[in-house]
Amino acid sequence: MAYISMSKYAQLRGVSAMAVSKAVKSGRLVRCVRRDENGKPTGIDPDIADIEWTRNTNPVHGGKRDVEAI
């Protein structure tokens, strides 16, 4: 697994870093998140995150990244 920062994932996804942070906090992104010993998110696996994002996000609010780019 190649982890990237949450802000880098937001860039790739075409959404704000706040949107990714909210997705993590709300439980829409879980398996893709690497956490430190205190439970703080430290990275995102973008391949797993794309699957979770698509599966757990309302299409009306789902972000701007084109599915063809995945």
Backbone hydrogen bonds, N-H to C=O, Kabsch-Sander energy under -0.5 kcal/mol:
donor,donor_aa,acceptor,acceptor_aa,energy
3,Y,1,M,-0.8
4,I,44,I,-2.6
9,Y,5,S,-2.3
10,A,6,M,-2.2
11,Q,7,S,-1.9
12,L,8,K,-2.4
13,R,9,Y,-2.6
14,G,10,A,-1.5
15,V,10,A,-2.3
20,V,16,S,-1.5
21,S,17,A,-2.5
22,K,18,M,-2.7
23,A,19,A,-1.9
24,V,20,V,-2.1
25,K,21,S,-2.6
26,S,22,K,-2.4
27,G,23,A,-0.5
27,G,24,V,-0.9
28,R,23,A,-1.9
29,L,23,A,-1.8
30,V,28,R,-0.5
33,V,30,V,-1.6
34,R,43,G,-2.5
36,D,40,K,-2.4
39,G,36,D,-2.1
42,T,34,R,-3.4
43,G,34,R,-1.3
44,I,4,I,-2.9
45,D,32,C,-2.3
49,A,45,D,-2.7
50,D,46,P,-2.2
51,I,47,D,-1.3
52,E,48,I,-2.6
53,W,49,A,-3.3
54,T,50,D,-2.2
55,R,51,I,-2.4
56,N,52,E,-2.6
57,T,53,W,-1.0
61,H,58,N,-1.9
62,G,59,P,-0.7
65,R,13,R,-1.1
69,A,66,D,-1.6
70,I,67,V,-1.6
